[in-house]
Amino acid sequence: MTKDTEVMRAALNGETARIAWSELQTLFARGLVVQVDASLDLLDVAVKMALDDKIAIASWMENKQVGKVSDDTAQAWFERNPELWSVVIAPWVLVQEKTY
């Protein structure tokens, strides 16, 4: 990791927040919410997206680890209204459900 990506990662870490799914429904309807699988580090994905790393993003998408929130997932989250970890990489909002 270069110094620039370390600085970017630190800045993005400061911008992560927990958010309820109910607060993201309008953005979901506009197709702007991206789900990050719990097997990945949310900040790693955010940095790669900010850097427009097409290869990493394509690989994650192909493996169904990163992608727009599906209608089925949105419905399940609507019913449970979980708190999700989130970070904005404009125009996208990356979200991740963590189970502890």
C-alpha positions in Angstrom: 0.0 0.0 0.0 1.4 3.4 -1.0 1.4 6.4 1.3 -1.4 8.0 -0.8 -3.6 4.9 -0.4 -2.8 4.8 3.3 -3.9 8.4 3.7 -7.1 7.7 1.6 -7.9 4.6 3.7 -7.5 6.6 6.9 -9.7 9.4 5.6 -12.4 6.9 4.5 -12.2 5.1 7.8 -13.1 8.4 9.5 -16.1 8.7 7.2 -17.6 5.2 7.9 -20.8 5.1 9.9 -23.5 2.8 10.9 -26.8 3.5 9.2 -30.2 1.9 9.3 -31.5 0.4 6.1 -34.6 2.5 6.4 -32.4 5.6 5.8 -31.0 4.2 2.6 -34.2 3.2 0.8 -34.4 6.3 -1.4 -30.8 5.8 -2.5 -31.6 2.1 -3.1 -34.5 3.1 -5.4 -32.1 5.2 -7.4 -29.7 2.3 -7.8 -26.9 3.9 -5.7 -26.4 1.4 -2.9 -23.7 -1.2 -3.3 -23.5 -4.2 -1.1 -20.1 -5.4 0.0 -19.9 -9.0 1.2 -18.9 -9.6 4.8 -15.9 -11.6 3.6 -14.3 -8.4 2.3 -13.0 -5.4 4.1 -15.3 -2.4 3.5 -12.4 0.0 3.4 -10.4 -2.1 1.0 -13.4 -2.0 -1.4 -13.9 1.7 -0.9 -10.3 2.5 -1.7 -10.3 0.4 -4.8 -13.6 2.1 -5.9 -12.1 5.5 -5.2 -9.1 4.6 -7.3 -11.3 3.2 -10.0 -9.5 -0.2 -9.9 -11.6 -1.9 -12.5 -9.8 -5.2 -12.2 -10.4 -5.6 -8.5 -14.0 -4.4 -8.8 -14.7 -6.7 -11.7 -13.3 -9.7 -9.8 -15.4 -9.0 -6.8 -18.5 -8.4 -8.9 -17.9 -11.7 -10.8 -17.6 -13.5 -7.5 -20.8 -11.8 -6.3 -18.9 -10.1 -3.4 -19.7 -6.6 -4.6 -22.8 -5.4 -6.4 -26.0 -3.4 -6.3 -28.3 -4.5 -3.5 -30.7 -7.1 -4.9 -34.5 -6.7 -4.5 -34.6 -9.8 -2.3 -31.9 -8.4 0.0 -33.6 -5.0 0.1 -36.9 -6.7 1.1 -35.2 -8.8 3.8 -33.4 -5.6 5.1 -36.7 -3.7 5.0 -38.3 -6.4 7.2 -35.4 -6.4 9.7 -34.1 -2.8 9.3 -30.5 -3.8 10.3 -27.8 -1.3 11.0 -25.2 -1.5 8.2 -21.7 -0.2 8.0 -21.5 2.4 5.3 -19.1 4.7 3.5 -19.8 7.0 0.5 -17.7 6.9 -2.6 -19.8 9.3 -4.6 -22.2 8.7 -6.1 -22.3 5.3 -4.5 -23.0 4.3 -0.9 -21.2 1.1 0.0 -22.9 -0.9 2.7 -22.0 -4.0 4.6 -23.9 -6.1 7.1 -21.6 -7.5 9.7 -22.7 -10.3 12.0 -20.9 -10.5 15.3 
